Amino acid sequence: MKKFFQDIKKDVKFKSAGPGKKLTDESSSKPPVSKASAPPKPRHVPTEGAQMAAAAALSRVDQQPKLRPPSSQQAIRNQVKRELLAEAAAVVDLKQDGSSEAQPSGSRVPVKEDPASLSVSGVYFTCPLTGATLTKGEREAHIKEAVLMKFAEDPVEASVMMVHTFNKDREKVKAATEVIAKYIDNICKNPTEEKYRKIRLQNKIFQERVSCLEGTQEFLQSIGFENQRLPVPGQEDCEDVLVLSEEAVSRLQALQESRDRLLGAEPLKARLHRQSQVYKPSPQASRFELPPDFYSLTAEELKREQQLRSDAVERNAMLRTKAMRERDEQREMRKYNYTLLRIRLPDGNLLQGTFFARERVSALYEFVRDSLLNGWQPFLLIAPGSQRLTDESLAFNECGLVPAALLTLSWDAAVQADIEAAGAQNADVLKPELMRSIQTLS
């Protein structure tokens, strides 16, 4: 055993000695002696002031945050934070300027302030009663004034418009009209019963469902109810009552017609002005510059949009299915109220019109058909990406045609071939009144 350990020691010495060394050479096992060097200079002890300064510097270094490269999620959060701060500043500026609407960030189409550079000057409406052209801010006040002026011409019709137009809560309007219709039904079924011809103004149902809405009392007065103050049975007090006149009772057919008009009416709305315009062929056909009117975000809605953008950070950090992405894209499209559409015609000219973003494709086909010289000739509209608009029930925002888009009109090939074979091809595509106002697209 002793010899075994000696052999191991010799083997270790042999491997560590290196080449050219003998195992019996004692110098091989001793480390080389280094040359004598000057003794090191003694270090001076730092002064108390130096020690305090060093301690302060070390403390500052420890307190500094350690930098690390930002992750992809952190970069997204930083970017969104900068955008939210910019949008918040925009909201403050809007409130200071008294502006009621703002452009949403990230819009695909730039909003220009110079009217001369805009693709359309704004969004306009037509009053169905007066035919006046109105801006978005003018339409509500103008329609109310037009309805009130109609009382001199037809009080029943004016009061029906007042009930359905001035009150925005459709459920309350439905409840009120049903109560009034019940009053009239009871009178027509029991014309000789005096109790059905009276409506107590203090009645709970009348106050909660009828009198709280604008136009209801005007309607009752227009069909023959009169305000009277009658004594309360069994009491010395009097109360206000609406009483149907004898003349109105004798015209039961007119009462039923007024009832039907009240139940079947709809809110009076200003019609969107298409602002039809024809342009000469232009390489700028797909370039759109829209005014702020085309965006539906007000200052309050912009705050909600900021919150949605914050939520988008979390969505971007997780995997989403195709259906989830499509729903998000559709939600993004809902921020637009209007869309500007241009149609490139076979002769190269461009037909332009303004539409609601939620209007159906059928409205576009009708608009084009009414503008064509030969409106009977079948055609197909092709959207960007060679998308054929064959389903006319879809809305523009569902087709991705908001807030602006350039489409192409294609004639039905078979019908067009028959026209050319018969030699009946007309060089003009649009009606003459539209071509007289043709402009150059800048």
C-alpha positions as CSV (number, residue, x, y, z in Angstrom):
1,M,0.0,0.0,0.0
2,K,2.8,2.4,0.8
3,K,4.5,1.7,-2.5
4,F,1.1,2.4,-4.2
5,F,0.9,5.9,-2.8
6,Q,4.6,6.6,-3.7
7,D,4.0,5.6,-7.3
8,I,1.0,8.0,-7.4
9,K,3.1,10.9,-6.0
10,K,5.9,10.2,-8.6
11,D,3.3,10.2,-11.4
12,V,1.9,13.6,-10.2
13,K,5.4,15.1,-9.9
14,F,6.2,13.8,-13.4
15,K,3.2,15.5,-15.0
16,S,3.7,18.8,-13.1
17,A,7.5,19.0,-13.8
18,G,7.2,19.6,-17.5
19,P,9.6,18.7,-20.3
20,G,13.4,18.6,-19.7
21,K,13.2,18.1,-15.9
22,K,14.3,15.2,-13.8
23,L,12.3,13.7,-11.1
24,T,15.5,13.7,-8.8
25,D,16.1,17.4,-9.6
26,E,15.1,19.2,-6.3
27,S,14.9,22.6,-8.1
28,S,12.1,21.3,-10.1
29,S,9.9,21.1,-7.1
30,K,10.8,24.6,-5.8
31,P,9.3,27.7,-7.3
32,P,11.6,30.1,-9.0
33,V,13.0,32.8,-6.8
34,S,12.0,36.3,-8.0
35,K,14.4,39.1,-8.1
36,A,14.5,41.4,-5.2
37,S,12.3,44.4,-5.6
38,A,12.0,47.7,-3.8
39,P,9.7,47.5,-0.8
40,P,6.2,48.9,-1.4
41,K,5.5,52.4,-0.3
42,P,3.2,52.6,2.8
43,R,-0.4,53.7,2.0
44,H,-1.6,56.8,3.7
45,V,-4.8,56.6,5.6
46,P,-7.6,58.7,3.9
47,T,-8.6,61.8,5.7
48,E,-12.0,62.0,7.4
49,G,-13.3,64.5,4.7
50,A,-12.2,62.1,1.9
51,Q,-13.9,59.2,3.6
52,M,-17.2,61.2,3.8
53,A,-17.0,62.2,0.2
54,A,-16.4,58.6,-0.9
55,A,-19.3,57.4,1.2
56,A,-21.6,60.0,-0.4
57,A,-20.5,59.1,-3.9
58,L,-21.1,55.4,-3.2
59,S,-24.6,56.1,-1.9
60,R,-25.5,58.1,-5.1
61,V,-24.3,55.2,-7.2
62,D,-26.4,52.7,-5.3
63,Q,-29.5,54.8,-5.5
64,Q,-29.3,55.2,-9.3
65,P,-31.7,52.8,-11.2
66,K,-29.9,50.1,-13.1
67,L,-30.5,50.5,-16.8
68,R,-31.8,47.6,-18.8
69,P,-32.8,47.3,-22.4
70,P,-36.6,47.9,-22.7
71,S,-38.7,44.9,-23.6
72,S,-41.1,44.9,-26.6
73,Q,-44.1,45.4,-24.2
74,Q,-42.3,48.2,-22.4
75,A,-41.6,49.9,-25.7
76,I,-45.3,49.6,-26.6
77,R,-46.3,51.1,-23.3
78,N,-43.9,54.0,-23.6
79,Q,-45.2,54.7,-27.1
80,V,-48.8,54.7,-26.0
81,K,-48.0,56.8,-23.0
82,R,-46.5,59.5,-25.3
83,E,-49.6,59.4,-27.6
84,L,-52.0,59.6,-24.7
85,L,-50.1,62.7,-23.3
86,A,-50.3,64.3,-26.7
87,E,-54.0,63.5,-27.1
88,A,-54.7,64.9,-23.6
89,A,-53.0,68.1,-24.5
90,A,-55.2,68.2,-27.6
91,V,-58.3,67.9,-25.5
92,V,-57.2,70.8,-23.3
93,D,-56.6,72.9,-26.4
94,L,-60.1,72.1,-27.7
95,K,-61.7,73.2,-24.5
96,Q,-59.7,76.4,-24.5
97,D,-60.6,77.1,-28.1
98,G,-64.3,76.3,-27.6
99,S,-64.2,73.7,-30.3
100,S,-66.8,70.9,-30.1
101,E,-65.0,68.2,-32.2
102,A,-61.6,66.8,-32.6
103,Q,-59.7,64.6,-35.0
104,P,-58.9,61.1,-33.7
105,S,-55.3,60.1,-33.6
106,G,-54.1,57.5,-36.1
107,S,-56.6,58.6,-38.8
108,R,-55.8,57.1,-42.1
109,V,-56.8,60.3,-44.0
110,P,-55.2,63.6,-43.0
111,V,-57.4,66.5,-41.9
112,K,-56.5,69.8,-43.5
113,E,-57.3,73.3,-42.3
114,D,-57.0,75.0,-45.6
115,P,-60.5,74.9,-47.3
116,A,-58.9,75.1,-50.8
117,S,-57.0,71.9,-50.3
118,L,-60.0,69.8,-49.0
119,S,-61.6,67.1,-51.1
120,V,-65.0,68.5,-49.8
121,S,-65.7,71.6,-47.9
122,G,-67.7,69.9,-45.1
123,V,-70.8,67.8,-44.3
124,Y,-74.1,69.4,-45.1
125,F,-77.8,68.5,-44.7
126,T,-81.1,69.4,-46.4
127,C,-84.1,70.3,-44.3
128,P,-87.1,68.2,-45.4
129,L,-89.6,71.0,-44.7
130,T,-87.8,74.1,-46.1
131,G,-85.2,72.6,-48.4
132,A,-82.5,74.7,-46.8
133,T,-78.9,73.5,-46.8
134,L,-77.5,73.3,-43.3
135,T,-74.4,72.5,-41.5
136,K,-74.3,69.9,-38.7
137,G,-74.5,72.6,-36.1
138,E,-77.5,74.3,-37.7
139,R,-79.8,71.4,-38.5
140,E,-81.4,70.7,-35.1
141,A,-82.3,74.3,-34.4
142,H,-83.5,74.9,-38.0
143,I,-85.8,71.8,-38.0
144,K,-87.3,72.8,-34.6
145,E,-88.1,76.3,-36.0
146,A,-89.6,74.8,-39.2
147,V,-91.8,72.5,-37.2
148,L,-93.1,75.3,-35.0
149,M,-93.8,77.4,-38.1
150,K,-95.9,74.5,-39.5
151,F,-98.5,75.0,-36.7
152,A,-100.1,77.8,-38.7
153,E,-100.6,75.4,-41.7
154,D,-101.5,72.0,-40.0
155,P,-101.6,71.9,-36.2
156,V,-102.1,68.2,-36.0
157,E,-99.2,67.4,-38.3
158,A,-97.0,69.9,-36.6
159,S,-97.7,68.5,-33.1
160,V,-97.1,64.9,-34.4
161,M,-93.7,66.0,-35.7
162,M,-93.0,67.8,-32.4
163,V,-93.7,64.7,-30.4
164,H,-91.5,62.4,-32.5
165,T,-88.7,64.8,-33.3
166,F,-88.2,66.9,-30.1
167,N,-88.1,63.9,-27.8
168,K,-85.0,61.7,-28.2
169,D,-86.1,58.7,-26.0
170,R,-88.0,56.5,-28.3
171,E,-89.3,54.3,-25.6
172,K,-90.9,57.2,-23.8
173,V,-92.4,58.4,-27.0
174,K,-93.9,55.0,-27.7
175,A,-95.4,54.9,-24.2
176,A,-96.9,58.4,-24.5
177,T,-98.4,57.8,-28.0
178,E,-100.0,54.5,-26.8
179,V,-101.7,56.3,-23.8
180,I,-103.0,59.0,-26.1
181,A,-104.3,56.4,-28.6
182,K,-106.1,54.7,-25.7
183,Y,-107.8,58.0,-24.9
184,I,-109.0,58.4,-28.4
185,D,-110.1,54.7,-28.7
186,N,-112.2,55.1,-25.6
187,I,-113.9,58.2,-27.0
188,C,-114.6,56.6,-30.3
189,K,-116.1,53.5,-28.7
190,N,-118.1,55.5,-26.1
191,P,-118.9,58.9,-27.7
192,T,-121.7,59.6,-25.3
193,E,-119.8,58.8,-22.1
194,E,-118.7,62.1,-20.7
195,K,-116.0,60.6,-18.4
196,Y,-113.9,59.4,-21.5
197,R,-113.9,63.0,-22.8
198,K,-112.0,64.3,-19.8
199,I,-108.3,64.0,-18.9
200,R,-107.3,65.1,-15.4
201,L,-103.9,66.9,-15.6
202,Q,-103.1,65.7,-12.1
203,N,-103.6,62.1,-13.1
204,K,-100.4,60.1,-12.3
205,I,-100.2,58.2,-15.6
206,F,-100.8,61.4,-17.6
207,Q,-98.1,63.2,-15.7
208,E,-95.5,60.3,-15.9
209,R,-96.1,59.2,-19.5
210,V,-97.8,62.1,-21.4
211,S,-97.3,65.6,-20.1
212,C,-93.6,65.1,-19.5
213,L,-92.9,65.0,-23.3
214,E,-92.8,67.9,-25.6
215,G,-95.7,68.2,-28.1
216,T,-98.2,65.9,-26.3
217,Q,-100.4,68.7,-25.0
218,E,-100.2,70.5,-28.3
219,F,-101.4,67.4,-30.0
220,L,-104.4,67.0,-27.7
221,Q,-105.3,70.6,-28.2
222,S,-105.0,70.3,-32.0
223,I,-107.6,67.4,-32.0
224,G,-110.1,69.4,-29.9
225,F,-109.2,69.1,-26.2
226,E,-109.6,72.4,-24.3
227,N,-108.2,73.4,-20.9
228,Q,-110.9,73.9,-18.2
229,R,-111.0,74.2,-14.5
230,L,-113.7,72.0,-13.0
231,P,-114.8,71.3,-9.4
232,V,-113.7,68.0,-7.9
233,P,-116.6,65.7,-7.1
234,G,-117.3,65.7,-3.3
235,Q,-114.8,68.5,-2.7
236,E,-114.9,72.3,-2.7
237,D,-111.6,72.5,-4.7
238,C,-111.3,72.7,-8.4
239,E,-108.8,71.0,-10.7
240,D,-107.4,71.5,-14.2
241,V,-108.9,69.2,-16.8
242,L,-108.6,68.7,-20.6
243,V,-112.1,68.3,-22.1
244,L,-112.9,67.3,-25.6
245,S,-115.2,69.8,-27.3
246,E,-118.6,68.9,-28.7
247,E,-117.5,69.7,-32.2
248,A,-114.6,67.3,-32.0
249,V,-116.8,64.5,-30.7
250,S,-119.0,64.9,-33.8
251,R,-115.9,64.2,-36.0
252,L,-114.9,60.8,-34.8
253,Q,-113.4,59.8,-38.2
254,A,-111.0,62.8,-38.0
255,L,-110.0,61.7,-34.4
256,Q,-109.1,58.2,-35.6
257,E,-107.1,59.6,-38.5
258,S,-105.1,61.8,-36.1
259,R,-104.6,58.8,-33.9
260,D,-103.1,56.8,-36.8
261,R,-100.9,59.7,-37.8
262,L,-99.5,59.9,-34.2
263,L,-98.8,56.2,-34.0
264,G,-97.3,55.8,-37.4
265,A,-95.0,58.9,-37.5
266,E,-91.2,58.9,-37.4
267,P,-88.7,61.5,-36.2
268,L,-88.1,64.3,-38.7
269,K,-84.5,64.2,-39.8
270,A,-82.4,66.4,-42.1
271,R,-81.3,64.5,-45.2
272,L,-77.6,64.2,-45.9
273,H,-76.6,66.4,-48.8
274,R,-74.7,64.2,-51.3
275,Q,-72.7,67.2,-52.7
276,S,-72.5,65.5,-56.1
277,Q,-69.4,66.6,-58.0
278,V,-67.7,65.4,-61.2
279,Y,-64.0,65.7,-61.8
280,K,-61.9,65.2,-64.9
281,P,-59.5,62.2,-65.0
282,S,-56.7,62.8,-62.6
283,P,-53.7,60.8,-61.1
284,Q,-54.8,62.3,-57.7
285,A,-58.1,60.3,-57.8
286,S,-57.1,58.2,-54.8
287,R,-55.9,61.1,-52.7
288,F,-58.4,62.4,-50.1
289,E,-58.1,65.3,-47.7
290,L,-61.1,65.5,-45.4
291,P,-62.4,68.2,-43.1
292,P,-63.0,67.6,-39.4
293,D,-66.7,67.1,-40.0
294,F,-66.1,63.6,-41.2
295,Y,-65.0,62.4,-37.8
296,S,-67.4,61.6,-35.1
297,L,-65.2,62.0,-32.1
298,T,-66.0,64.9,-29.8
299,A,-63.8,66.0,-26.9
300,E,-65.6,63.6,-24.6
301,E,-65.5,60.7,-27.0
302,L,-61.7,61.4,-27.4
303,K,-61.2,60.7,-23.7
304,R,-63.0,57.3,-24.2
305,E,-60.7,56.7,-27.2
306,Q,-57.7,57.2,-25.0
307,Q,-58.9,54.6,-22.6
308,L,-59.5,52.2,-25.5
309,R,-56.0,52.8,-26.7
310,S,-54.7,52.0,-23.2
311,D,-56.7,48.7,-23.3
312,A,-55.2,48.0,-26.7
313,V,-51.7,47.7,-25.1
314,E,-52.9,44.7,-23.2
315,R,-54.6,43.2,-26.2
316,N,-51.4,43.6,-28.2
317,A,-49.5,41.7,-25.5
318,M,-51.6,38.5,-26.0
319,L,-52.4,36.2,-28.8
320,R,-55.6,36.9,-30.6
321,T,-57.6,34.9,-33.1
322,K,-58.6,36.2,-36.6
323,A,-62.2,36.7,-35.4
324,M,-60.9,38.9,-32.5
325,R,-58.8,41.0,-34.8
326,E,-61.7,41.5,-37.3
327,R,-64.0,42.6,-34.4
328,D,-61.3,45.1,-33.3
329,E,-61.1,46.4,-36.9
330,Q,-64.8,46.8,-37.2
331,R,-64.8,48.7,-33.9
332,E,-62.2,51.0,-35.3
333,M,-64.4,51.7,-38.3
334,R,-67.3,52.9,-36.1
335,K,-65.5,56.1,-35.2
336,Y,-66.4,57.5,-38.6
337,N,-69.9,59.0,-39.2
338,Y,-69.4,59.8,-42.9
339,T,-67.5,58.6,-45.9
340,L,-66.5,60.3,-49.2
341,L,-66.7,58.0,-52.2
342,R,-65.4,58.5,-55.7
343,I,-66.4,56.3,-58.6
344,R,-64.0,56.1,-61.6
345,L,-66.3,55.9,-64.7
346,P,-65.5,54.1,-68.0
347,D,-64.6,57.4,-69.7
348,G,-62.1,58.2,-66.9
349,N,-64.2,60.9,-65.2
350,L,-64.8,60.8,-61.5
351,L,-68.2,61.0,-59.7
352,Q,-68.0,62.0,-56.0
353,G,-70.6,61.9,-53.3
354,T,-70.9,62.0,-49.4
355,F,-72.6,59.2,-47.5
356,F,-73.2,58.0,-44.0
357,A,-70.6,55.5,-42.9
358,R,-73.5,53.1,-41.9
359,E,-75.5,53.5,-45.1
360,R,-76.0,50.4,-47.3
361,V,-74.2,49.8,-50.5
362,S,-77.6,50.0,-52.2
363,A,-77.5,53.8,-51.5
364,L,-74.3,54.1,-53.6
365,Y,-75.8,52.1,-56.5
366,E,-78.9,54.3,-56.4
367,F,-76.7,57.4,-56.4
368,V,-74.7,56.3,-59.4
369,R,-77.8,55.1,-61.3
370,D,-79.5,58.5,-60.8
371,S,-76.4,60.2,-62.1
372,L,-75.9,58.1,-65.3
373,L,-77.3,59.2,-68.6
374,N,-78.5,55.6,-69.2
375,G,-79.6,54.6,-65.7
376,W,-81.1,51.4,-67.0
377,Q,-77.8,49.9,-68.1
378,P,-76.5,47.3,-65.5
379,F,-73.1,47.9,-64.0
380,L,-70.9,46.6,-61.1
381,L,-69.0,48.6,-58.6
382,I,-65.5,47.4,-57.7
383,A,-63.9,48.5,-54.4
384,P,-60.1,48.7,-53.7
385,G,-58.4,45.3,-53.7
386,S,-60.7,44.1,-56.6
387,Q,-63.6,43.7,-54.1
388,R,-66.9,43.3,-56.0
389,L,-69.7,45.0,-54.2
390,T,-72.4,42.5,-55.0
391,D,-74.1,42.4,-51.6
392,E,-76.0,45.7,-51.5
393,S,-77.2,45.1,-47.9
394,L,-73.7,45.6,-46.4
395,A,-72.8,48.9,-44.8
396,F,-69.9,51.0,-46.0
397,N,-68.0,50.6,-42.8
398,E,-68.5,46.8,-43.0
399,C,-66.8,46.9,-46.4
400,G,-63.9,49.0,-45.3
401,L,-65.0,52.0,-47.4
402,V,-64.6,54.6,-44.6
403,P,-63.7,57.4,-44.3
404,A,-63.0,57.6,-48.0
405,A,-62.5,55.3,-51.0
406,L,-62.0,55.2,-54.7
407,L,-64.2,52.7,-56.6
408,T,-64.4,51.7,-60.3
409,L,-67.6,51.3,-62.4
410,S,-67.7,48.3,-64.7
411,W,-70.4,47.8,-67.3
412,D,-72.1,44.5,-67.6
413,A,-70.1,42.9,-70.4
414,A,-72.9,41.2,-72.3
415,V,-75.2,44.2,-72.3
416,Q,-72.3,46.5,-73.3
417,A,-71.4,44.2,-76.2
418,D,-75.0,44.3,-77.5
419,I,-75.0,48.1,-77.3
420,E,-71.8,48.4,-79.2
421,A,-73.0,45.9,-81.8
422,A,-76.2,48.0,-82.3
423,G,-74.1,51.1,-82.8
424,A,-75.9,52.8,-79.9
425,Q,-72.9,53.6,-77.8
426,N,-73.0,57.1,-76.3
427,A,-69.8,58.9,-75.6
428,D,-71.3,60.6,-72.5
429,V,-71.7,58.6,-69.3
430,L,-73.2,61.1,-66.9
431,K,-76.2,63.4,-67.3
432,P,-75.6,66.8,-69.0
433,E,-76.4,68.8,-65.9
434,L,-73.6,67.1,-64.0
435,M,-71.1,67.4,-66.8
436,R,-71.7,71.2,-67.0
437,S,-70.2,71.6,-63.5
438,I,-67.2,69.3,-64.1
439,Q,-64.0,70.4,-62.3
440,T,-60.3,69.6,-62.2
441,L,-59.1,67.7,-59.1
442,S,-56.3,69.5,-57.5
